[in-house]
Amino acid sequence: MFKKAVPVYAENLKDKMNTHIMLSQSISSLDGCSIKISAVSFYKLYVNDVFVGFGPARTAKGYARVDCFDLTPYNNKSGNEIKIEVVGYACSSYYVPRQRSFVICEVVREEDVLLYTGRDFSCYVLNEYVAQTRRFSGQRCFTEVRDYGLGASRVPMEEVEAPAWLERVVPYPLYKETFANKVLSGGKFSYDPTIDVSAWKFDGGDKEKWGYFDEDNLDYSPFTYVKSLKQTKTYDCAPLPLRLCGGEYAIIDLERIEVGFIKLLIKAKKNSDIIIAFSEYLTSDTFAFGKIDCENVLEYILPEGKHNTESFDVYTFRYLAVFVKSGEIELNSAGVKAYEFNTDNIFKPNLKDKKLDAVYNAAVRTFAHNAVDLYTDCPSRERAGWLCDSYFTAKAEYFLTGKCLVEEAFLENYRLYENEGDLPKGALPMCYPADIPVFAKFIPQWNMWYVLEVCEFLNQRSPDFDKELFRESVMGIINFLAEYENADGLLEDLPEWNFVEWTKANEWVLNVNYPTNFLYSAVLDAAYSLYGDAALKEKAQHVRETAKRLSFNGEVFTDNAVRDENGQLLNTGNISEAAQYYAVLFGKANIESPDYKALKEHILDGFKQFEKGQNPDKYTSVNAFIGFYLRMMVLLNMGEKELLMRDIKDFFYDMAKTTGTLWEYKEGLGSRDHGFASFVAYIINEAIK
């Protein structure tokens, strides 16, 4: 990958948390030049103060992907300056693995290496970034606080051990800028320290394993500050630019959820301290954070003068609120530089139904926000690469683009995962690349979804890909699960976090969970289709038929059975709507069979009549994930396309209308921009055929 360059970082800082440095180097001409670059955790590349790119694409621990940019378009005949801004988070998170920070690059013209780290470039610590800040969330790293008056200090560099280099597989993202030309509302605020802020704060327990700063050592707490404000709205709708003094605020509405770098153009009339708070939704006339457990704040300490600010990391929001703690500013513009998959050339059917069209477009935007360098659950709180979610997003990518480049990179990351003893032999983490030192580190069912996705990737979307590259990870999971088979051949008492669906179904997972066993039968079939072991096919059939026989009560399928004092398995009578879809999809319960006549009727009426006669402690209808998505698959397979389209509009249209994206929960809790929901675009197209 690199001919001469070596990884470097500011001396003595490679293992320090939340450090920001900049490398700088001049060169007379960039005509015919390109640059190869990588970093941990992230870099931003500028040429002559023009933004070039953000990266790298994330990958497995111990590896790094390399980006390559053509520099000719940025050439200035009078001379050029290359600047690389780098953040080293050096903490554990769901977002990036915990690794030593580094940056590496070399500038080449044909075969000549003109500049490279290890020989060229000056290194500066960016003192303007306050290092000791609070975690942005339990899943991501640190909040951004910047004191623009502190400048930078030149420091020596040291060489850092090189990872294994990988090519970038995914396309480069879109960086389109969007700005508001007015504010939604504004007013005055006062700080009241007596307010019970009930603020989320990171409490991961083991400080050394997670990596975070003591509360007593924090100089800035913008999140709790905003939570402690009494806001009084004094006006609606005002054009930009807008003058704001200490104790005043303004709220900007971008009219739909955007994902990217927050950008503000500000003229500080005097030294000023401002907080930029942001949210995916607004519930009243004044600003309040959504219930998403992350610190959606930036704080900037601005010397007098003009400031064209841009957040270093990527955030998700529809609303921005600018609070002036002290000083006086002129807010000239506010908006976002997008960081998303370029969907300019994706497939778009001609949808005459306006509601379906709105949902489809929202699914496409949701895909764009959650398929940049890997499949993410949400672009906000976590930006994490979860299994199971990826199964659905992968279908969306292939349908929308005709390719599976993001999936290829996503699955490669999992193939490269090295178990450091945290997980049972053969098991994969629930999300990756990540370091999760406490709580559940893997979900057995998510390992199963990995096998199903790999099967579809190799057999359907990328049949020329070498199947042997996946044998170890697939068969490792099969062997891991086999250790939990009981005398009936069913899985029992699977370890760690068992996940069926975000309902009471997740409380009914032990001892024997039937939805999980239906899923297991499909996994065994998938492994057989890949590697041809007839014993797997035979076992799949046995698991499937045994689970159906033991769980069906004559009308519907029950969720689980528990052991009594004599060790006998007894059905609990717990019934989830989701379990029925597991049985039909993966247990191959023939819904047209007379045995399942009542079940078919319940599916067609959405279990409304069934629910009326049930004990709420023993029955639960579906939630968005993953029950409703399984329902859509079942209805599609049944050919019930009119019912399917009605369900889609009822479930998703209000989301699309409100944020232009699709949500984690129908009620709007948590993320309002969740990657798996892009699957709806694929379903809509199948439903209109």
Buried (B, 14 or more C-beta within 10 A) or exposed (E): BBEEBBBBBBEEBBBBBBBBBBBBBEBEBBEEBBBBBBBBBBBBBBBBEEBBBBBBBBBBBBBBBBBBBEBEEBBEEEEBEBBBBBBBBBBBBBBBBBBBBBBBBBBBBEEEBBBBBBEBBEBBBBBBBBBBBBBBBBBBBBBBBBBBEBEBEEBEBBBBEBBEBBEBBBBBBBBBBBBBEEBBBBBBBEEEEEEEBEBBBBEBEEEEBBBBBEEEEBEBBBBBBBBBBEBEBEEEEBEBBBBBBBBBBBBBBBEBBBBBBBBBBBBBBBBBBBBBBBBBBBEEEBBBBBEBBBBBBBBBBBBBEEBEBBBBBBBBBBBBBBBBBEBBBBBBBBBBBBBBBBBEEBEBEEBEBEBBBBBBBBBBBBBBBBBBBBBBBBBBBBBBBBBBBBBBBBBBBBBBBEEBBBBBBBBBBBBBBEEEEEBBEBBBBBBBBBBBBEEEBBBBBBBBBBBBBBBBBBBEBBEEBEBEEBEEBBBBBBEBBBEBBEEBBBBBEBBBBBBBBBBBBBBBBBBBBBBBBBBBBBBBBBBBBBBEBEEBBEBBBBBBBBBBEBBBEEEBBBBBBBBEEEEEBEBBBBBBBBBBBBBBBBBBBEBEEEEBEBBBEBBEEBBEEBBEEBEEEBBBBBBBBBBBBBBBBBBBEBEBBEBBBEBBBEBBBBBBEBBBBBBBBBEBEBBBBBBBBBBBBBBBBBBBE
